[in-house]
Structures are given as structure tokens and as C-alpha cells.
Amino acid sequence: MRGELVDNRNLSHERTHEYASYIMEAIETNVPFKIGGNVMNTGLITNLPKEACVEVPCLVDGSGVNPTYVGDLPPQCAALNRTNINTQLLTIEAAMTGKKEHIYHAAMLDPHTAAELSIDDIIAMCDDLIEAHGEWLPSFR
């Protein structure tokens, strides 16, 4: 199969805007390339939790992916991000502890879910989803 692909002159390849090949090239050649990268918040965005994954400007070169310090986001942007981050952190807590109530809490804190459903409906929806997809999930108690 390798020979068919390598020796096939009818196959062509064009680089796309996707980051992967540019990141590999920058690391291998030490020619810097700037990306918007998703990294753990190690104090990069000061008004978001350190447990959050944040997207910040990153310089990629021979030393790897180097995120840049951003500081505080405008308060309204940080608040909007925190509504999602809180839900994500509770979902992680549910997976780590196996406690079903954290799933309920995460869904209840989701702005869209909370705007559309009552607390009882949210719990029922979560139970239905866990039942339907339980083979893909850890065991919850």
C-alpha cells in the first residue's frame, strides 16, 4: 500500500490552514510560528480558574509550544467564560469521583439547560442520557 501511495504521481497534496503541519515544521526547523493554542491556564488569563483550559497566543519553535501571558479579560468576557468553565469543571469532578450529583449540578449550571428545563427535568434528562450512553461512561453512584 505504501508503494501505491508513494509512487502514485496522480496523487497530490496541498497544505491547508490546519495547524498540525505548521507546528511540526516550527518545532523541527526552529522557525517560529504563531498559533492560538489551547493550554492549561497557568496564570495566563488571570481572572479565569487555573484548572481551566484557555486559548491564548502561542509561539511555536524548536523549544515547543510557548503560551503567552494575557492578563485579565474584560469582566464580561471572563464572566461568560466562567459559566462554561464551571460546568466543565463539575463534569470532570463527576468523572473523577463517580458522583452522579455532580452531573446534575453541571447540567443545572449550564445557562441554556437552566433556561429551558426545570430542575426535575434536568435530573430526568441526565438520568436518561446516562442510561442511554452508560457503556461509554464510568459507573456513577
C-alpha positions as CSV (number, residue, x, y, z in Angstrom):
1,M,0.0,0.0,0.0
2,R,2.9,2.3,0.8
3,G,4.3,1.9,-2.7
4,E,1.0,2.5,-4.3
5,L,0.7,5.8,-2.4
6,V,4.3,7.0,-2.7
7,D,4.7,6.1,-6.3
8,N,1.3,7.3,-7.5
9,R,2.0,10.5,-9.5
10,N,-1.7,11.2,-9.8
11,L,-2.0,11.9,-6.0
12,S,-1.4,15.5,-5.0
13,H,-1.2,17.2,-1.6
14,E,-1.8,20.8,-0.7
15,R,-1.2,22.2,2.8
16,T,-4.3,23.5,4.4
17,H,-4.8,26.1,7.1
18,E,-4.8,23.4,9.8
19,Y,-2.1,23.9,12.5
20,A,-0.6,20.4,12.7
21,S,2.0,20.6,9.9
22,Y,3.0,24.1,10.8
23,I,3.5,23.2,14.4
24,M,5.7,20.2,13.5
25,E,7.6,22.3,11.0
26,A,8.3,25.1,13.6
27,I,9.5,22.6,16.2
28,E,11.7,20.7,13.7
29,T,13.2,23.7,11.9
30,N,13.2,26.2,14.9
31,V,11.4,28.7,12.6
32,P,8.8,30.4,14.8
33,F,5.1,30.2,14.0
34,K,2.3,31.8,16.0
35,I,-0.9,30.0,16.8
36,G,-3.9,30.3,19.0
37,G,-3.3,27.4,21.3
38,N,-5.4,25.6,23.9
39,V,-3.3,25.2,27.1
40,M,-3.8,24.9,30.8
41,N,-4.3,28.3,32.5
42,T,-1.0,28.6,34.4
43,G,-1.8,32.2,35.3
44,L,-2.0,33.2,31.6
45,I,-5.5,34.6,31.9
46,T,-5.6,36.0,35.5
47,N,-9.3,36.2,36.0
48,L,-10.1,32.6,35.0
49,P,-9.5,29.5,37.1
50,K,-6.1,27.8,37.0
51,E,-7.9,24.5,36.3
52,A,-9.3,25.8,33.0
53,C,-8.0,25.1,29.5
54,V,-7.7,28.5,27.8
55,E,-6.9,29.6,24.2
56,V,-4.1,32.1,24.1
57,P,-1.5,33.3,21.6
58,C,1.4,30.8,21.5
59,L,4.8,30.9,19.8
60,V,5.9,27.6,18.4
61,D,9.6,27.0,17.7
62,G,12.3,24.5,18.5
63,S,11.6,24.7,22.2
64,G,8.0,23.6,21.7
65,V,4.7,25.4,22.2
66,N,5.2,28.6,24.4
67,P,1.9,30.3,25.5
68,T,1.9,34.0,26.2
69,Y,0.6,35.9,29.2
70,V,-2.7,37.7,28.6
71,G,-3.7,39.1,32.0
72,D,-7.3,39.9,32.8
73,L,-10.0,39.5,30.3
74,P,-12.7,42.2,30.2
75,P,-15.0,41.3,33.1
76,Q,-18.0,40.5,30.8
77,C,-15.8,38.1,28.8
78,A,-14.4,36.4,31.9
79,A,-17.9,36.0,33.3
80,L,-19.2,34.5,30.1
81,N,-16.2,32.0,30.1
82,R,-16.8,31.1,33.7
83,T,-20.3,30.0,33.0
84,N,-18.9,27.3,30.7
85,I,-15.8,26.6,32.8
86,N,-17.9,25.9,35.9
87,T,-20.0,23.4,34.0
88,Q,-16.9,21.7,32.6
89,L,-15.1,21.5,36.0
90,L,-18.2,19.9,37.6
91,T,-18.3,17.4,34.7
92,I,-14.7,16.5,35.3
93,E,-15.4,16.2,39.1
94,A,-18.3,13.8,38.2
95,A,-15.9,11.6,36.1
96,M,-13.2,11.6,38.8
97,T,-15.4,10.9,41.8
98,G,-18.2,8.8,40.2
99,K,-20.8,11.0,41.9
100,K,-23.9,11.4,39.9
101,E,-25.0,14.6,41.7
102,H,-22.0,16.4,40.1
103,I,-23.5,15.6,36.6
104,Y,-26.8,17.1,37.8
105,H,-25.1,20.2,39.2
106,A,-23.1,20.7,35.9
107,A,-26.3,20.5,33.8
108,M,-28.2,22.8,36.2
109,L,-25.4,25.4,35.9
110,D,-25.4,25.3,32.1
111,P,-27.1,28.5,31.1
112,H,-29.0,27.0,28.2
113,T,-30.2,24.0,30.0
114,A,-31.3,26.0,33.1
115,A,-33.2,28.4,30.8
116,E,-35.2,25.7,29.2
117,L,-35.8,23.0,31.8
118,S,-36.9,22.7,35.4
119,I,-34.6,21.1,38.0
120,D,-36.7,17.9,37.9
121,D,-36.5,17.8,34.1
122,I,-32.7,18.3,34.2
123,I,-32.3,15.4,36.5
124,A,-34.6,13.2,34.4
125,M,-32.7,14.2,31.2
126,C,-29.3,13.4,32.9
127,D,-30.6,10.0,34.0
128,D,-32.0,9.3,30.6
129,L,-28.6,10.2,29.0
130,I,-26.7,8.1,31.5
131,E,-28.9,5.1,30.8
132,A,-28.7,5.5,27.0
133,H,-24.9,6.0,27.0
134,G,-23.8,4.3,30.1
135,E,-21.5,1.8,28.4
136,W,-19.3,4.8,27.4
137,L,-19.3,6.3,30.9
138,P,-17.7,5.5,34.2
139,S,-20.0,4.0,36.8
140,F,-21.9,6.6,38.8
141,R,-23.4,6.3,42.2
